[in-house]
Amino acid sequence: MAYYTSNTAYALDMDVAGAAWAPEAPARRAPEPERRPRFDVYTGAGREADQIVSPAFMHVLRLFCIIAVCVVAIGLARVTIASATAGVLNANAAMSNELTEARDESADLEVMRSVYGADTRIRDLATGALGMCEPAGRVTLDVSDPAPVDAASETPEAAPAVQ
């Protein structure tokens, strides 16, 4: 019975006492719990469950991958062919330039050969710059016949040595 003699009991019973001496005040109701969406728990394997993907989705995914690989392969082939073509064209242009330069040099060399190899130019240089003159007579040596061989030494007869 000590319960009603403490201040704590008086504080706890205050609403009850207040309702007793003020009857015109509306009765207080306890707050109703909020309605929440229903949350159901299902037992099962969770992440380990075998989740089957739609066969139509897998077919579309495979087609997409195949098309993507084909597009990449065609792109790589086009780039490879284009770079090979550019390399060949550059090599042809370089070869054409070298050929043109070689033809120009060949023409210059032919002109120089005709100028420097002319008999008149050689004769003019010999007589003018070197002081040579035309020979009065000509000597022709015939070296087609072999020299006579001495039977004792079996060597060609040599001209006597000049000391």
Secondary structure, DSSP 8 states (H G I E B T S, - for coil): -GGGGSHHHHHHTHHHHHHHH-TTS------------------S-GGGS-----HHHHHHHHHHHHHHHHHHHHHHHHHHHHHHHHHHHHHHHHHHHHHHHHHHHHHHHHHHHHHHT-HHHHHHHHHHTS-----SS------SS---B-TTT-SB-------
